[in-house]
């Protein structure tokens, strides 16, 4: 059963807020016949309007090959319940196996770009169209993309804001520290005006 029934579209002017706190993300890609999912610890917003992001994906990975072929990818934000899966898909190659099948990852099709996105355990996803720039693609691991669609689970992200509390601990984003160690985003400290 899908858990994305709680997902609601996110206004594109708020899409950058989905990753501005530096979560580990799952990058999904497909060239129409092959698909892959990988973990990435380095992603960030780089423009507000239109929303654009950067994510570091090694030039020699299967994911980069699929992104180059299709010009698209999705960014899924795994919750703490997916920490083991996130580590597993980040530690194996999709060239030798279909990671979705191997790890029994349920997917749905994203609404705009028709990409595979995880059907449970994620707090949000962004649908991205690669901003193609030949020199950068050949020289650097960073990929730049325009966000053309976004959705988030309303139990944790609503009206353009994160809502971390005890009721949504399994959906709270994870942050990779290296060596298979992660921390969770969850304790919110609210600033008050001086």
N, C-alpha and C positions, 0 to 999 in steps of 0.2 A: 504494500500500500504506500502511496506517495504521501510525503509530509509537506509537499509544496502547496497544499491547499491553503496554507497560511501565508503564502507568498503574495505580495502585492507589488505592482509596478512602482519603481522609484523614479521620481522626476529627475531628468538628466542633470538639472542644476544641483542636485544633491548626490549624484553618483560618486563624486570624488570622496565624499565622506565615508563611503563604504570601505575604502582602503587607506585613508589618510592617517590611521593609527598604526600602520605597519604590520598587518597580520600576515602570517604564512598563508599562501593561496594555493589552490589547485588549478593548474592550467589545463583546460581540455581543448582538444583540437581534432579536426577531421578533414580529410581531403575528399570525402564522398564515399570512399571505399575502406579506408583505414582510419583508425581513431587512436587517441592516446590521452592519458592523464598523467601529469607530473606535478610535483610540489615545487614551489618557488618561494624563497624567503624574502626576496627583494622586489617589491612592487611599490609604486607610489603614484599619486596624481601629479600631473605636470601642467595642466591647463584647466580652467573652469568652463569656458564657453567657446567652442563646444568642449565637452569633457574629454580630456585626453589623459592617458596613463603611460607609464613605463614599467616594464617588467624585465628582469634579467633572465634570459634563457640561452644557455650555451649554444653557440653556432653549430655545433656538431651533433646536437641531440635529434632524436626522432621527432620530438615536438616541433623544433624549428623547421624541419623538413616539411611537416604537415602544414604549418603556418605559412611557409613560403608558397606551397602549392595552392592553398585555399584563400590566403589573405585574411583569414579570420581566426579567432580563438575566443574562448570564454575564460573568465576568472571566477572560480567558485571559492567562497570563504568557508572552510571547514570549521565546525564547532569543536569543542573539547572532546566530544564523544568520538570524533574521527581522528584522534591523535595517532593511533596505531596505524590506521590506513594511510594517513598523510605521510608518515615516516616510511611505510612500505612502498608507496608509489613513487616516493622521492629517492628510493634506494635501488630501484630496478629499472631496466630498460624496456620500453615498449617495442623495440625492434624485434625482440625474440618472443614476445607474447602479447596478447590482448589483455592489458591490465584490468579493463572493465570486467572481462570474463574471469580472469585468474583470481581476482579479489572479490568477485561477486558484487560489483558496484552497480546499484540500480541507477538508471538514468532516465531523464526526460529530454525532450527537445526544446531548446530555447525558442522564444517567440519571434524574435526578429531575424537572427542569422541561422536558425535551425541547427544549432550546435548541441552536442551532448552536454548536459549539466547533471550534477548529482541530484537524485530525487529525494534524498534524506540526509540529515546531519549537517547541512550547510545553513548558514544564516543569510547568505545573499549570493548573487552572481551578477557579473557584468558581461555583456556581449560586446566584443571588440573587433574593430576592423583595423588591420595593420596599416600604418602609415608607411608606405614603401619609400625607402631612400637607399638606393643601391650601395653607396659608399658606407653608410652606417651599418647596413646589414652584413656587409663583408668584413668590416673592421671591428665591430663591437658585438658584445653579447646582449646589450640592451635592445629591447623591441619597444617601439612607440606605437600607440594605437588610439583611435577615437572610440569612445564608448557610445554605442548606438542603441543600447537597451540595458536596463538594469531592473532587478527585482530583489526584494528582501522579505524575510519572514517577519511579519508584523508583530510577532511576540518579542522581537529583539531590536528591530529598526522600524521606526514609525515617524511620519511627518518630518523626515529628513534628519532624524537623530537616533543614536544608539540608546538602548534602554537596558543596560546590564543590571540584573538583579538575581536573587536566588531562584526565581521561577524559571529562568532560561539558561541555567549554568551549562547544559549540554550543547547549547548553540553559541556560547561565547567564543570569540575568536582565539586562535592560538598563535604563539610567536616563537619562532625557532631560535634557540640559543646555541645550537651546534651539538654534535655528538648524540643526536637523538633526544636531546633535552628541549622541552617547550615550557612556556609559561602561558597562562590564560589571562585575557583581559577581563576584568570583572569588577574590580573595586573602583567605583567612580567617585572622584572628589570634585565637588562643585565649587567654583570660584564665586566670590561675592565682590561687588563693587567696593573700592576703598572709600 
